[in-house]
Amino acid sequence: KQSNALAVFSPFLAASIHQLILGTPALPAFAILAPSTAHTEGKESLKPWDAIWGKMLRHIVCCGTTAVRRPSAPSLLCADLLRQAGITTEVNGNLTNKGFQFLLKEEKAQVWTLLSTWIRNSQSPSATLSLALRLSLLVGDKHYLSSSIPEEERPGLKDLTKIGLVQLSTDESVFTPSSRVTVPFGCPQCYLASSLTSSGVTAGVIIETNFRLYAYTDSETQIDLIKLFTEPLNQLPGLFVGTVTRDSARAAFINGVTADQIVEFLEKNAHPKTMESPPAVPSTVVDQLHLWENERQRITLEVGFLYENFPTPEDYRIARD
């Protein structure tokens, strides 16, 4: 409401905004934590949604290759969302230019793309939007009672389990939101990912001035993403070695990826060691990527018209002038 030209928030909204800004662990009034006896899943229960999310990304990556056998999408809903978002084509499910750009985005941007598509195409957009806002106010990886969610919004929880954003207990009485679904509107602290791979090595990407790239990761999906613009040289447990070449970069440009997106991807996934002597991506690499991109823009196409077979030279001059 308005009072002396100042906006006065309700106590609940003010507390929620305070939580989002400061990242405090206080729970919204509607959130009811499940008692410890209501679920027996421990940390192992967090793996299914990571597997679903990883399977979806791997499916998207393989849609952009010539592989005969592609891993299927985690669910029909997931496949529908990918088509509705323009990430894959309607006919044969191939990866679109927008899909290549989607893969190089930050995870929070990927989540928001899928969430916004799900909200727009749902049978009850108001209920799905309300559910997304509720989940964004919760703490990820915590167990909550499903009864704390209004009945008309609960079907949305089942949908979100199919794209790896929420986990439901067997009897659907308890739900656990992934930190992925709590970050689109939530606090920046939730964006922080683990800095260690399963091999115990600090994860990240290092690219040298000679265009040699070293990716310390155990994630096959991350490696597949890097292969979109690099030529593989070697792959060891926890380490991928490749090089960025003119041909590999041009292949990415043809698929709709821009030089700025590649540079942004390398910067956001840079190894912490590269921060000791910035910039994380050498200027020679940045400049060369833009030069390779500009090679495809040296010739521009414009619509033209051809007139021929004029009866007389006079008719030609009239048309010319």
C-alpha positions in Angstrom: 0.0 0.0 0.0 1.0 3.6 -0.4 1.7 6.0 2.5 3.2 9.4 1.9 4.5 8.3 -1.4 6.4 5.5 0.2 5.8 1.8 -0.5 5.1 -0.1 2.7 5.6 -3.9 2.5 3.7 -6.4 4.5 5.8 -8.0 7.3 6.0 -11.4 5.5 7.1 -9.8 2.2 9.7 -7.7 4.0 11.1 -10.7 5.8 11.3 -12.7 2.5 13.1 -9.8 0.7 15.5 -9.6 3.7 16.2 -13.3 3.4 16.8 -13.0 -0.3 19.2 -10.1 0.0 21.2 -11.4 3.0 20.8 -15.1 2.4 19.7 -15.8 5.9 18.4 -19.3 6.7 15.1 -18.1 8.1 12.2 -20.0 6.6 9.1 -18.4 5.0 5.9 -18.8 7.0 4.4 -21.3 4.6 7.5 -23.6 4.7 7.1 -26.6 7.1 10.2 -28.7 7.6 9.5 -32.4 7.6 10.2 -34.2 10.9 13.3 -36.5 10.8 11.0 -39.5 11.1 9.1 -38.6 8.0 11.9 -39.5 5.6 14.9 -41.8 5.8 16.8 -40.5 2.8 20.2 -39.1 3.6 22.6 -37.4 1.3 22.4 -40.2 -1.2 18.8 -39.0 -2.0 20.3 -36.0 -3.6 21.8 -38.0 -6.4 18.6 -38.8 -8.4 18.0 -35.2 -9.4 21.6 -34.6 -10.3 21.4 -37.7 -12.5 18.2 -36.4 -14.2 19.7 -33.0 -14.8 22.9 -34.5 -16.2 21.0 -36.9 -18.4 19.0 -34.0 -19.8 22.2 -32.0 -20.6 23.8 -35.1 -22.2 20.7 -35.6 -24.3 20.9 -32.0 -25.5 24.6 -32.3 -26.4 24.0 -35.6 -28.3 21.2 -33.9 -30.3 23.9 -31.7 -31.8 26.0 -34.6 -33.0 25.7 -37.1 -35.7 25.5 -40.0 -33.3 23.0 -42.7 -34.5 22.0 -43.6 -31.0 21.2 -40.7 -28.7 20.4 -41.0 -25.0 16.8 -40.3 -24.5 15.4 -37.4 -22.6 14.7 -38.1 -18.9 11.0 -37.8 -19.4 8.3 -36.8 -22.0 7.8 -33.6 -20.2 11.5 -32.7 -20.4 11.5 -33.5 -24.2 8.4 -31.3 -24.6 10.0 -28.4 -22.7 13.1 -28.6 -24.9 11.0 -28.4 -28.0 8.8 -25.6 -26.7 11.9 -23.6 -25.6 13.3 -23.9 -29.1 16.3 -25.9 -27.9 15.5 -28.9 -30.1 13.6 -29.1 -33.4 10.0 -30.3 -33.5 10.5 -32.9 -36.3 13.7 -34.9 -35.6 14.8 -33.5 -32.3 18.1 -32.0 -33.6 19.8 -29.3 -31.7 19.0 -25.8 -32.8 21.2 -22.7 -32.8 19.4 -21.6 -29.7 20.1 -25.0 -28.2 23.9 -24.5 -28.6 23.7 -21.2 -26.9 21.6 -22.8 -24.1 24.4 -25.3 -23.4 27.0 -22.5 -22.9 24.8 -20.5 -20.5 25.2 -20.6 -16.7 23.2 -23.2 -14.9 21.0 -20.6 -13.3 20.1 -19.3 -16.8 19.4 -22.8 -18.1 17.1 -23.4 -15.1 15.2 -20.1 -15.7 14.8 -21.0 -19.4 13.1 -24.3 -18.6 11.1 -22.8 -15.7 9.8 -19.9 -17.8 8.8 -22.3 -20.6 7.1 -24.7 -18.1 5.1 -21.8 -16.6 4.1 -20.4 -20.0 2.9 -23.7 -21.4 1.2 -25.1 -18.3 -2.5 -25.5 -18.0 -2.5 -23.2 -15.0 0.2 -20.6 -15.4 -0.8 -18.7 -12.2 -0.4 -21.9 -10.1 2.9 -22.9 -11.6 4.3 -19.3 -11.3 3.2 -19.2 -7.6 4.8 -22.6 -7.0 8.1 -21.4 -8.6 8.1 -18.3 -6.4 7.4 -20.4 -3.3 10.2 -22.8 -4.0 12.6 -19.9 -4.6 12.1 -18.8 -1.0 13.1 -22.2 0.4 16.5 -23.6 1.3 17.8 -26.1 -1.2 18.3 -29.7 -0.2 16.0 -29.4 2.8 13.0 -31.7 3.4 9.5 -30.1 3.6 6.0 -31.3 4.0 4.0 -31.3 0.8 1.0 -30.3 2.8 2.6 -26.8 3.2 2.0 -26.2 -0.5 -1.5 -25.3 -1.6 -3.4 -28.2 -3.2 -3.7 -26.6 -6.6 0.0 -26.2 -6.8 1.1 -29.7 -5.8 0.8 -31.3 -9.2 3.6 -29.0 -10.3 5.9 -30.7 -7.8 5.5 -33.9 -9.9 6.4 -32.0 -13.1 9.6 -30.6 -11.5 10.8 -34.0 -10.4 10.8 -35.0 -14.1 13.4 -32.3 -14.9 15.6 -32.8 -11.9 14.5 -29.8 -9.8 12.5 -31.4 -7.0 12.5 -34.8 -5.4 9.3 -36.4 -3.9 9.1 -39.1 -1.3 7.5 -42.4 -2.2 4.2 -41.4 -0.6 4.6 -37.8 -1.9 4.2 -36.4 1.6 7.7 -34.9 1.6 9.4 -32.9 -1.1 13.0 -31.7 -1.4 13.8 -28.8 -3.7 17.1 -28.9 -5.4 19.3 -25.8 -5.0 18.9 -25.3 -8.7 15.2 -24.4 -8.3 15.8 -22.1 -5.3 18.3 -19.9 -7.2 16.5 -18.3 -10.1 15.0 -15.7 -7.7 17.1 -16.5 -4.7 20.4 -15.5 -3.0 23.7 -15.5 -4.8 25.2 -17.8 -2.2 23.1 -20.6 -3.6 24.9 -20.4 -7.0 28.2 -21.6 -5.5 29.1 -25.1 -6.7 31.5 -27.6 -5.2 35.1 -26.7 -6.1 36.3 -30.3 -6.1 35.9 -33.0 -8.6 35.5 -36.6 -7.5 39.2 -37.1 -7.9 40.0 -34.4 -5.4 41.5 -31.9 -7.9 40.3 -28.4 -8.0 37.9 -28.1 -11.0 38.2 -25.5 -13.7 39.4 -24.7 -17.2 42.9 -23.4 -18.1 43.5 -22.0 -21.6 47.0 -21.0 -22.7 48.2 -18.4 -25.2 49.0 -21.3 -27.6 45.2 -22.2 -27.5 45.9 -25.4 -25.6 43.0 -26.0 -23.2 43.1 -28.1 -20.0 39.8 -28.9 -18.3 40.0 -30.5 -14.8 36.6 -32.2 -14.4 35.1 -35.6 -14.1 31.8 -34.5 -15.7 31.3 -36.1 -19.2 28.6 -33.5 -19.8 31.1 -30.6 -19.2 33.7 -32.3 -21.5 31.1 -32.7 -24.2 30.3 -29.0 -23.9 34.0 -28.1 -24.3 34.2 -30.3 -27.3 31.7 -28.1 -29.1 34.5 -25.6 -29.8 37.7 -27.6 -29.3 39.6 -30.4 -30.9 40.3 -33.2 -28.4 43.9 -34.2 -27.9 43.9 -36.4 -24.8 41.6 -37.4 -22.0 42.6 -38.8 -18.6 40.6 -39.4 -15.4 39.7 -35.9 -14.2 41.5 -34.2 -17.1 40.6 -33.3 -20.6 43.2 -31.8 -23.0 42.2 -30.1 -26.2 43.0 -27.2 -28.5 40.9 -24.4 -29.9 41.5 -24.3 -33.7 40.1 -22.3 -36.6 38.0 -25.2 -37.7 36.7 -26.1 -34.3 35.8 -22.5 -33.6 34.1 -22.1 -37.0 32.0 -25.3 -36.3 30.7 -23.6 -33.2 30.0 -20.3 -35.0 28.1 -22.2 -37.7 25.9 -23.7 -35.0 25.0 -20.2 -33.7 27.6 -19.9 -30.9 29.4 -16.5 -30.8 32.9 -15.7 -29.8 31.7 -13.7 -26.8 29.8 -16.7 -25.6 32.9 -18.9 -25.8 35.0 -16.4 -24.0 32.3 -15.9 -21.3 32.1 -19.7 -20.8 35.9 -19.9 -20.4 35.9 -17.0 -17.9 33.0 -18.4 -15.8 34.6 -21.9 -15.6 38.2 -20.7 -15.3 40.4 -22.6 -12.9 41.1 -20.6 -9.6 44.8 -20.6 -10.4 44.2 -18.4 -13.5 42.8 -15.7 -11.1 46.2 -15.2 -9.7 47.4 -13.6 -12.9 44.3 -12.2 -14.7 42.9 -12.2 -17.3 41.7 -15.8 -17.1 41.4 -16.0 -20.9 44.5 -14.6 -22.6 43.9 -11.6 -24.8 45.5 -13.4 -27.8 42.8 -16.1 -27.6 40.0 -13.5 -27.3 41.2 -11.5 -30.2 41.8 -14.6 -32.4 38.3 -15.9 -31.7 36.8 -12.6 -32.8 38.9 -12.7 -35.9 37.8 -16.2 -36.8 34.2 -15.1 -36.2 34.6 -12.0 -38.4 35.9 -14.2 -41.3 32.3 -15.5 -41.7 31.0 -11.9 -41.9 33.3 -10.6 -44.7 30.5 -11.1 -47.2 27.0 -10.0 -46.5 24.0 -11.1 -48.5 21.3 -8.7 -49.6 18.1 -9.2 -51.6 18.5 -8.3 -55.2 16.6 -8.4 -58.5 17.8 -9.4 -62.0 16.3 -7.7 -65.1 17.2 -9.1 -68.5 16.0 -9.6 -72.1 15.1 -6.0 -72.7 13.6 -5.5 -76.1 15.7 -2.5 -77.0 18.7 -0.6 -75.4 16.3 2.3 -74.8 14.1 0.1 -72.6 17.2 -0.9 -70.6 18.3 2.7 -70.1 14.8 3.7 -68.9 14.8 0.8 -66.3 18.4 1.6 -65.2 17.7 5.3 -64.6 
